[in-house]
Amino acid sequence: MNEDVFISRPLKLNTQSIIKIAIEPVNPSEHPKIMAGLRKVNKSYPLLSTRLCIPRFHQSGRSGGGLCESVVETSSLKWFAEASNKKNDDCNYDWDLLASPAIWALGPYNTSTHILVDEKLSFEVDKTLLGSVKDSIVQDFQLGSRNGPLCEEPIRNVKFKIIDQSITQETLHRGGRQIIPTARRVAYSAFPMATPRLMESNFFIQVQAPADCISSVNTVLARNVATSPRMHPSPVPRHRTHADLRTHTQGQAFCLSVFDSWPIVPGDPLDKSIVIRPLERNRYSNRPNR
């Protein structure tokens, strides 16, 4: 039987869901209803995905803006992890141009910019033993890349390098149940030591409008954290820009948006001195932000 034959193959879309909306019911007793509604929405819109977050938040995503996790420096320490049976260990550390021929995988998808490489030469380690656990390490690498250690966002522009390994000769003790959690721990331990940063999706918007609507267009863009080409670049505009433009210009303005880049968000996400302020009511809407 051909494994590639499916009764109904899942759709493969080139566009990823990057706008995220956190929602919760006003009345906690209506939680089952909102869950049922999200399941129906998933069936109607293939590009939309939902997941349960703590505490009881659900996020819905579609094409727009989102976050990624990255690093800007090399890990300051060599990180080491052991399997639960104390018979296997892996290390991920440092950067080197010679590692490019030894790329094991890209994550979380085959076209992503998150890389896993094997930097050890054949005369330094037993490549046969290392190759026996390669599938388990790659599987954990791709799964772990989808939910980073900072805020469970995808990891981007990070290279993990295997520079040392100690693997038991016994096949029974180097299975996936031992290697997969070991690789996850060492990767999540090394990531915070390499000066982690958040990356925010940036979009380019082309607005077509009459000359007498320019002031209204600039007002909407400024409100949605955007700027005109005559000003300095700024963060990504909000996904409601399209509707706001047509509302404030009485339908005379029309805009097209296209993804531009992933700039690094200023600030250190690990800085404990930063005070997180509570959510405030949106001054441009009668409904509170969620």
Stockholm file with secondary structure:
# STOCKHOLM 1.0

chainA/1-290         MNEDVFISRPLKLNTQSIIKIAIEPVNPSEHPKIMAGLRKVNKSYPLLSTRLCIPRFHQSGRSGGGLCESVVETSSLKWFAEASNKKNDDCNYDWDLLASPAIWALGPYNTSTHILVDEKLSFEVDKTLLGSVKDSIVQDFQLGSRNGPLCEEPIRNVKFKIIDQSITQETLHRGGRQIIPTARRVAYSAFPMATPRLMESNFFIQVQAPADCISSVNTVLARNVATSPRMHPSPVPRHRTHADLRTHTQGQAFCLSVFDSWPIVPGDPLDKSIVIRPLERNRYSNRPNR
#=GR chainA/1-290 SS CCTTCCSSCCCCCSSCCCEEEEECCSSGGGHHHHHHHHHHHHHHCTTCEEEEETTTEEEEEESSCCEEEEESSCCSSCEEEECTTSSEEEEECCCCGGGGGGEEEEESSTTSSEEEEECCCTTTSCHHHHHHTHHHHHHHHHHHHTSCTTTSCCBCSCEEEEEEEEECSCGGGGSHHHHHHHHHHHHHHHGGGGCEEEEECEEEEEEECCGGGHHHHHHHHHHTTCCCTTSCCCSCCCTTHHHHHHHHTTTCCEEEEEEEECCBCSSCTTCTTCCCCCCCBCTTSSSBCC
#=GC SS_cons         CCTTCCSSCCCCCSSCCCEEEEECCSSGGGHHHHHHHHHHHHHHCTTCEEEEETTTEEEEEESSCCEEEEESSCCSSCEEEECTTSSEEEEECCCCGGGGGGEEEEESSTTSSEEEEECCCTTTSCHHHHHHTHHHHHHHHHHHHTSCTTTSCCBCSCEEEEEEEEECSCGGGGSHHHHHHHHHHHHHHHGGGGCEEEEECEEEEEEECCGGGHHHHHHHHHHTTCCCTTSCCCSCCCTTHHHHHHHHTTTCCEEEEEEEECCBCSSCTTCTTCCCCCCCBCTTSSSBCC
//
